[in-house]
Amino acid sequence: MLYSLSVSNYILIGSLETCFPEGLIIISGETGAGKSILLGALSLVLGAKADASMVGPAGENCVVEAEFGMDEAVRRILADADLPCEDDRLVLRRTVGRSGRSRSFANDEPVSVNVLQELSACLVDIHSQHQTLLLQDARFRMEALDLHAGCTQLREACAEAWNQVLLNRRNLAELEERLAAARDQQEYNQSRWQRLEEAKLVAGELESLEAEQKQLAHAEEIRETLCAAAALLSPTDDSQPAPALQLRESAKLLEKAARFIPDMQGLSERLTSARLEVEDIAAEVDTASARMDVSPDRLQQVEDRLSLLYGLFQKYGAPSVEELIAERDRLSGLVLDATALVTGVEEARKAQEASEKAHEDLCGQLHAKRLAGSKPFAASVETLLHGLDLDRATFEVVLEDAVPGANGRDAVHFLFSSTGQIKADVAKAASGGELSRIMLSIKAEMARFKHMPTLVFDEIDSGVSGGTADKMGRLVCEMGRSMQVFAITHLPQVAAKGNAHYLVSKASGSTTVTQLDGEGRVQELARMLSGSTITPEAIANAKALLKA
């Protein structure tokens, strides 16, 4: 329930703080006093659209704060939003600045407007003056029937099943699209992959081949150079001593000199080391010269391989063997994908068929339950209408086939006749006063099955008067015994039924709200009865209404 409402600088409301009790709460006042403004402030804190025009003249911001009781549904929403929910009370606050930008809070924690709107569905049901238009709303008609027929949980399961159907359809469509694209490109990808696969690419081979090609292309020149170097290092002509032999003899001479000059020993050892290095170099030059392959066939093989690689670079737009290998692997994946996608499509199609079957089963259960509940619901509404001076009225709920969706495969229609004769769509067959009574009756039925702590009626009694107004007041009062009900009304017959009565008035351009005591309430009812001039008869009538 709504425990309190605090409003600051909201349009014509300068400052307002009001507490509310349980039961039926009446809000009345002259036309233009600001009853709609008060309702607008409550709507704002519950997530309605904010704009700069809501900010009054007394400051740069308007602030609306409301305190509610909490039930499990509210706690779940708060928990899902990571908001504190330990207390029994929930305080919502909304501020709007001159720029039109708003900020929202729940128990002093910042929240999004979406969270406020989600909370509002569990806290308050506001029935405005024009909400009889909801009778033309297919979702509202379905909600009213489903509450009475006990279909809410089944409908939620149907919505989940439908979401799964849509998910599976999207998945199947995506896989089929990918498969079609893969098939279109399969032959092309296969050919490109096959050419790279047959090339038997090896990472780093380009550099090795280029180095080998350079050697083979100059093999004769290299061999001659090596042979010349070998001849110098190991001459076969006895007239020219080998460098290693000269170094050996020089080392021996220096060793003899070391007997007299000790420093020569170190030089002798260095010459010996140099001799060994020269002998090692000569051996390696001989080996390299012997290994040097002067093979035109091998040169042709290397050049053919290089030509193949260069051609692949140009064809595939790849600057290296490594990138050619990456492209080969990518094409291999595409070729394999086409095969795997066939299996994936078949599995996705089976999943779609299974989800559609599960959804269809739930649609059938929903239809059966709605069909079973439609007559009892219509009978309950019809009984309430008879009690509101529509003695001959008939009300019927009709189910028609609709396109399957989240709510099943039913379309719900309300038919009405005020004379009990030919019934027609309620939006076309009922007058304004009849629409108000139909809507009140449906809301009363919904309140029996839907846990809604607070219900707000904004002139639901519009278009009725006299005895009918009194009966509507009794029905609203009956609803107030099990829940908190706000009734904004101009009818004294309705106002007299309330557990508490608040007067909205305007003074010096500012809207105020005052809770009326016994005498004040009599005066307000008398004003509602007689207008601006309150007569003794009106006062007497007001007292009689309060006692009734």
C-alpha positions in Angstrom: 0.0 0.0 0.0 0.9 3.7 -0.4 1.8 5.1 3.1 2.8 8.6 2.2 3.4 11.0 -0.7 5.7 14.0 -0.6 5.7 16.6 -3.4 7.9 19.7 -3.8 7.8 22.3 -6.6 5.8 20.1 -8.9 3.7 22.3 -11.3 1.2 24.1 -9.0 2.1 22.1 -5.9 4.6 24.1 -3.8 5.0 21.7 -0.9 2.9 18.8 0.1 3.4 15.9 2.6 0.5 13.5 3.1 0.0 10.1 4.8 -2.6 7.6 3.7 -4.4 4.9 5.7 -5.7 1.5 4.4 -9.1 1.0 2.8 -11.0 3.3 0.6 -9.5 6.8 0.3 -11.6 9.5 -1.3 -10.0 12.5 -3.1 -12.3 15.3 -4.2 -12.2 18.9 -5.1 -13.5 21.5 -7.5 -12.7 21.2 -11.2 -9.2 22.7 -11.8 -8.1 22.4 -8.2 -5.3 20.0 -9.1 -6.6 16.4 -8.6 -5.0 15.4 -11.9 -1.8 17.2 -10.9 -1.7 15.1 -7.7 -2.2 11.9 -9.8 0.5 13.1 -12.2 3.0 13.4 -9.3 2.3 9.9 -8.2 2.7 8.7 -11.8 6.0 10.5 -12.1 7.5 8.7 -9.1 6.3 5.4 -10.6 8.3 6.0 -13.8 6.1 8.2 -16.1 7.8 10.3 -18.6 9.4 13.5 -17.2 9.9 16.9 -18.8 10.9 20.4 -17.8 7.3 21.7 -17.6 6.8 19.7 -14.4 9.2 22.0 -12.5 7.3 24.6 -10.6 8.4 28.3 -10.0 9.9 27.8 -6.6 13.2 26.2 -7.6 15.4 24.5 -10.2 14.1 21.1 -9.4 10.9 19.3 -8.5 11.0 16.3 -6.2 8.3 13.6 -5.6 8.8 10.9 -3.0 6.4 8.0 -2.1 6.7 5.4 0.6 5.2 1.9 -0.1 5.0 -1.4 1.7 7.0 -4.3 0.2 5.8 -7.8 -0.8 7.8 -10.7 -2.3 7.3 -9.5 -5.9 8.8 -6.1 -5.0 11.7 -7.8 -3.2 12.5 -9.9 -6.2 12.7 -6.9 -8.5 14.9 -5.1 -6.0 17.1 -8.1 -5.6 17.4 -8.5 -9.4 18.5 -4.9 -9.6 21.0 -5.4 -6.7 19.1 -2.9 -4.5 18.6 -3.2 -0.7 15.4 -4.9 0.3 15.8 -5.7 4.0 13.2 -3.2 5.3 9.5 -3.5 5.1 9.2 -0.2 3.4 10.2 1.0 -0.1 10.9 4.7 -0.6 10.9 5.9 -4.3 12.1 9.3 -5.2 12.2 11.2 -8.5 13.7 14.6 -9.2 13.3 16.6 -12.4 15.5 19.6 -13.3 14.9 22.6 -15.6 16.6 20.8 -18.4 14.0 18.0 -18.2 16.5 15.5 -17.0 15.4 13.3 -14.2 17.0 11.1 -11.6 15.4 8.2 -9.8 16.1 6.5 -6.5 14.8 3.4 -4.6 15.7 3.4 -0.9 18.2 6.2 -1.7 20.0 4.0 -4.3 20.1 5.3 -7.9 17.9 3.3 -10.3 16.8 3.5 -13.9 13.3 4.5 -15.0 12.8 1.0 -16.2 13.2 -0.3 -12.7 10.6 2.2 -11.4 8.2 1.1 -14.1 8.7 -2.5 -13.2 8.1 -1.7 -9.5 5.0 0.3 -10.3 3.3 -2.7 -11.9 3.5 -4.4 -8.4 2.6 -1.3 -6.4 -0.2 0.7 -8.0 -2.8 0.2 -10.7 -3.9 3.6 -11.9 -7.3 3.7 -13.7 -7.6 7.1 -15.4 -10.7 8.8 -16.7 -10.0 7.5 -20.2 -8.9 4.0 -19.3 -12.2 2.6 -20.6 -10.2 2.6 -23.9 -8.4 -0.4 -22.4 -11.5 -2.4 -23.3 -10.3 -2.1 -26.9 -6.8 -3.4 -25.9 -6.5 -7.1 -26.7 -3.8 -7.5 -24.0 -6.0 -6.0 -21.3 -8.9 -8.3 -22.2 -6.7 -11.3 -22.1 -5.2 -10.2 -18.8 -8.7 -9.9 -17.3 -9.8 -13.3 -18.5 -6.5 -15.0 -17.5 -6.6 -13.7 -14.0 -10.1 -15.1 -13.4 -9.3 -18.4 -15.2 -6.0 -18.9 -13.4 -3.9 -18.8 -16.5 -1.2 -16.4 -15.5 1.5 -19.0 -14.8 0.6 -21.1 -17.8 0.7 -17.9 -20.0 4.2 -17.1 -18.6 5.3 -20.6 -19.5 3.8 -20.1 -23.0 5.7 -16.8 -23.3 9.0 -18.6 -22.4 8.2 -21.4 -24.9 7.5 -18.8 -27.6 10.8 -17.0 -26.9 12.5 -20.4 -27.4 10.7 -20.8 -30.7 11.9 -17.4 -31.9 15.4 -18.2 -30.7 15.4 -21.5 -32.5 14.0 -19.9 -35.7 16.7 -17.3 -35.7 19.4 -19.9 -35.1 18.0 -22.1 -37.9 17.8 -19.1 -40.3 21.3 -18.1 -39.5 22.6 -21.6 -40.1 20.7 -22.0 -43.4 22.1 -18.7 -44.6 25.6 -19.8 -43.7 25.1 -23.1 -45.4 23.7 -21.5 -48.6 26.7 -19.2 -48.7 29.1 -22.0 -48.0 27.6 -24.1 -50.8 27.8 -21.2 -53.2 31.5 -20.8 -52.4 32.3 -24.5 -51.8 33.7 -25.4 -55.2 35.7 -22.2 -55.4 37.1 -22.6 -51.8 37.8 -26.3 -52.5 39.8 -25.4 -55.6 41.8 -22.7 -53.8 42.4 -25.0 -50.8 43.4 -27.9 -53.0 46.1 -25.8 -54.8 47.6 -24.7 -51.5 47.4 -28.2 -50.0 49.2 -29.7 -53.0 51.9 -27.1 -52.7 53.0 -28.8 -49.4 54.1 -25.4 -47.9 56.7 -25.3 -45.2 57.3 -22.3 -43.0 60.6 -20.6 -43.7 61.3 -22.5 -46.9 61.4 -19.3 -49.0 64.5 -18.0 -47.4 66.2 -21.4 -47.6 65.4 -21.8 -51.3 66.5 -18.3 -52.2 69.9 -18.9 -50.4 70.3 -22.3 -52.2 69.4 -20.8 -55.6 72.0 -18.1 -55.2 74.6 -20.8 -54.4 73.6 -23.0 -57.3 73.5 -20.2 -59.8 77.1 -19.3 -58.9 78.3 -22.9 -58.1 81.2 -23.0 -60.6 82.5 -19.6 -59.6 82.3 -20.5 -55.9 84.0 -23.9 -56.4 86.9 -22.2 -58.3 87.3 -19.7 -55.5 87.3 -22.4 -52.9 89.9 -24.4 -54.8 92.1 -21.4 -55.1 91.9 -20.7 -51.4 92.6 -24.4 -50.7 95.7 -24.3 -53.0 97.1 -21.4 -51.1 96.4 -23.0 -47.7 97.7 -26.4 -48.8 99.9 -26.0 -51.9 100.9 -29.1 -53.8 103.9 -27.4 -55.4 107.0 -28.1 -53.2 108.5 -24.8 -54.3 105.9 -22.9 -52.3 105.7 -24.0 -48.6 102.4 -24.3 -46.9 101.5 -21.5 -44.4 100.9 -24.1 -41.7 104.4 -25.5 -42.3 106.0 -22.1 -42.1 104.1 -21.3 -38.9 105.4 -24.6 -37.4 109.0 -23.8 -38.2 108.7 -20.2 -37.0 107.3 -21.5 -33.7 110.2 -23.9 -33.3 112.7 -21.0 -33.9 111.0 -18.8 -31.3 111.0 -21.6 -28.8 114.8 -21.9 -29.2 115.1 -18.1 -28.7 113.1 -18.4 -25.6 116.0 -20.0 -23.8 117.6 -16.6 -23.9 114.6 -14.3 -24.2 111.7 -15.7 -22.1 109.1 -13.5 -23.8 109.6 -15.5 -27.0 107.9 -18.5 -25.4 104.6 -16.8 -25.5 105.0 -15.8 -29.1 105.9 -19.4 -30.0 102.7 -20.6 -28.4 100.7 -18.0 -30.3 102.2 -19.2 -33.6 101.4 -22.8 -32.7 97.7 -21.7 -32.0 97.6 -19.8 -35.3 99.0 -22.9 -37.1 96.2 -25.1 -35.7 93.6 -22.5 -36.8 95.0 -22.3 -40.3 95.0 -26.1 -40.6 91.4 -26.2 -39.4 90.4 -23.5 -41.9 92.1 -25.4 -44.7 90.3 -28.6 -43.8 86.9 -26.8 -43.9 87.7 -25.1 -47.2 88.5 -28.6 -48.7 85.3 -30.0 -47.3 83.2 -27.1 -48.7 84.8 -27.4 -52.1 84.2 -31.1 -52.2 80.5 -30.6 -51.2 79.9 -27.9 -53.7 77.2 -29.3 -56.1 77.4 -28.0 -59.6 74.0 -29.5 -60.6 71.9 -27.9 -63.3 69.0 -30.3 -62.4 69.0 -29.2 -58.7 69.1 -25.6 -59.8 66.1 -26.1 -62.0 64.2 -27.8 -59.2 64.9 -24.9 -56.8 63.9 -22.3 -59.4 60.7 -24.2 -60.2 59.8 -24.3 -56.5 60.5 -20.5 -56.1 58.4 -19.8 -59.2 55.6 -21.8 -57.7 55.8 -19.8 -54.4 56.0 -16.5 -56.2 52.9 -17.4 -58.2 51.0 -18.3 -55.1 52.0 -15.1 -53.5 50.5 -13.2 -56.4 47.4 -15.3 -56.7 46.5 -15.2 -53.0 47.8 -11.8 -52.2 50.1 -13.1 -49.5 53.6 -11.7 -48.9 55.0 -14.8 -47.2 54.8 -18.6 -47.0 53.4 -18.3 -43.4 50.4 -16.2 -44.7 49.8 -18.8 -47.4 49.7 -21.5 -44.8 47.2 -19.4 -42.8 45.0 -18.9 -45.9 45.2 -22.7 -46.5 44.0 -23.4 -43.0 41.2 -20.9 -43.3 40.0 -22.4 -46.6 40.2 -25.8 -45.0 37.9 -24.6 -42.2 35.4 -23.3 -44.8 35.4 -26.6 -46.7 34.9 -28.5 -43.5 32.2 -26.0 -42.3 30.1 -26.7 -45.3 29.9 -30.4 -44.2 29.4 -29.6 -40.5 26.7 -27.0 -41.3 24.5 -29.6 -43.0 24.5 -31.5 -39.7 24.0 -28.3 -37.7 21.0 -27.3 -39.9 19.4 -30.7 -39.3 19.9 -30.4 -35.6 18.6 -26.8 -35.5 15.5 -27.9 -37.5 14.7 -30.7 -35.1 15.2 -28.2 -32.1 12.8 -25.8 -33.8 10.2 -28.4 -34.4 10.5 -29.6 -30.8 10.1 -26.0 -29.4 7.1 -25.4 -31.7 5.5 -28.6 -30.5 6.1 -27.6 -26.9 4.6 -24.1 -27.6 1.6 -25.6 -29.4 0.9 -27.9 -26.4 0.9 -24.9 -24.0 -1.3 -23.0 -26.4 -3.8 -25.9 -26.3 -3.7 -26.0 -22.5 -4.2 -22.2 -22.4 -7.1 -22.3 -24.8 -8.8 -25.1 -22.8 -8.4 -23.2 -19.5 -9.5 -19.9 -21.0 -12.5 -21.6 -22.6 -13.5 -23.1 -19.2 -13.0 -19.8 -17.4 -14.7 -17.5 -20.0 -18.3 -18.2 -18.9 -17.7 -17.9 -15.2 -15.8 -14.7 -15.7 -18.6 -13.3 -18.0 -21.2 -14.3 -15.4 -19.4 -12.6 -12.6 -19.0 -9.3 -14.6 -22.7 -9.6 -15.6 -23.8 -10.0 -12.0 -21.8 -6.9 -11.0 -23.4 -4.9 -13.9 -26.9 -6.0 -12.8 -26.0 -4.5 -9.4 -25.1 -1.2 -11.1 -28.5 -0.6 -12.6 -27.9 -2.5 -15.8 -30.6 -5.1 -14.9 -31.0 -6.4 -18.4 -27.3 -6.2 -19.5 -25.6 -9.3 -20.9 -21.8 -9.8 -21.1 -20.0 -12.5 -23.0 -16.4 -13.5 -23.5 -15.6 -14.9 -26.9 -12.4 -16.6 -27.9 -11.2 -16.5 -31.5 -8.2 -18.1 -33.2 -5.2 -15.8 -33.5 -1.7 -16.1 -34.8 0.3 -18.1 -32.3 2.6 -16.0 -30.1 3.8 -15.3 -26.6 0.2 -15.3 -25.2 -1.0 -18.4 -27.0 -3.2 -18.6 -30.1 -6.3 -16.9 -28.7 -7.9 -13.5 -29.3 -10.2 -12.4 -26.4 -13.3 -10.3 -27.2 -15.9 -8.8 -24.9 -19.4 -8.6 -26.2 -22.1 -6.5 -24.4 -25.8 -5.6 -24.7 -27.5 -3.3 -22.3 -30.9 -4.7 -23.3 -30.1 -8.4 -23.3 -30.7 -8.6 -27.0 -28.1 -8.7 -29.7 -24.6 -8.4 -28.2 -21.8 -6.5 -30.0 -18.3 -5.5 -29.3 -18.3 -3.7 -25.9 -16.4 -0.6 -27.3 -19.2 -0.1 -29.9 -22.3 -1.2 -27.9 -21.8 0.7 -24.6 -22.4 4.3 -23.8 -19.9 6.4 -21.7 -21.7 5.6 -18.4 -22.1 2.0 -19.3 -18.4 1.8 -20.2 -17.5 3.1 -16.8 -19.6 0.5 -15.1 -18.2 -2.3 -17.3 -14.7 -1.2 -16.5 -15.4 -1.0 -12.8 -16.9 -4.4 -12.8 -13.9 -5.9 -14.7 -11.5 -4.2 -12.4 -13.4 -5.5 -9.4 -13.1 -9.0 -10.7 -9.4 -8.6 -11.5 -8.8 -7.3 -8.0 -10.2 -10.5 -6.6 -7.4 -12.6 -8.3 -4.5 -10.1 -8.8 -2.4 -9.1 -5.8 -2.4 -5.3 -6.2 -1.8 -3.5 -2.9 -3.1 -0.1 -4.2 -5.7 0.7 -6.8 -6.4 4.3 -8.1 -9.7 5.2 -9.8 -9.6 8.5 -11.5 -13.3 9.4 -11.9 -14.3 5.9 -13.0 -17.8 7.0 -12.0 -17.9 9.5 -14.9 -21.2 9.5 -16.7 -23.3 8.1 -13.9 -25.3 9.7 -11.1 -28.1 9.0 -8.6 -28.7 5.5 -7.4 -26.2 4.1 -9.9 -23.5 6.3 -8.4 -24.4 5.0 -4.9 -24.1 1.4 -6.1 -20.8 2.1 -7.7 -19.6 3.7 -4.5 -20.6 0.5 -2.6 -18.7 -1.7 -5.1 -15.6 0.5 -4.7 -16.0 0.4 -1.0 -16.3 -3.4 -1.1 -12.9 -3.5 -3.0 -11.5 -1.2 -0.3 -12.0 -3.9 2.4 -9.3 -6.1 0.9 -7.0 -3.5 -0.6 -6.1 0.1 -0.5 -8.2 2.0 -3.1 -8.0 5.7 -4.0 -11.1 7.1 -5.7 -10.9 10.5 -7.3 -14.6 11.5 -7.7 -17.1 14.3 -8.1 -20.0 12.1 -6.9 -21.1 12.5 -3.2 -22.6 9.1 -3.2 -19.2 7.6 -3.9 -17.3 10.0 -1.6 -19.5 9.2 1.3 -18.3 5.5 1.3 -14.6 6.3 2.0 -12.6 5.4 5.1 -10.7 8.7 4.6 -11.4 11.8 2.6 -8.9 14.3 1.2 -9.7 17.6 -0.3 -7.7 19.0 -3.1 -7.9 22.8 -3.3 -6.1 25.7 -4.9 -5.2 28.9 -3.1 -3.0 31.8 -4.4 -2.2 29.6 -7.4 -0.9 26.7 -5.4 -2.5 23.3 -5.0 -2.9 21.8 -1.4 -4.3 18.6 0.0 -6.1 18.5 3.3 -7.5 15.5 5.1 -11.0 16.2 6.1 -12.4 15.6 9.6 -16.0 14.9 10.4 -17.5 18.4 9.9 -15.1 19.2 7.1 -16.2 16.1 5.3 -19.9 17.1 5.8 -19.2 20.5 4.2 -17.4 18.9 1.3 -20.2 16.4 0.6 -22.7 19.3 0.8 -20.7 21.3 -1.7 -20.6 18.3 -4.0 -24.4 18.0 -3.6 -25.4 21.7 -4.0 -22.4 23.5 -5.6 -20.8 26.7 -4.4 -23.9 27.7 -2.3 -24.2 25.1 0.5 -27.8 24.8 1.7 -29.2 23.3 4.9 -30.8 20.6 2.8 -27.4 19.8 1.3 -25.9 19.5 4.7 -28.7 17.2 5.9 -28.3 15.1 2.8 -24.5 14.9 3.3 -25.0 13.7 6.9 -27.5 11.1 5.7 -25.1 9.8 3.1 -22.3 9.5 5.7 -24.6 7.4 7.9 -25.9 5.2 5.1 
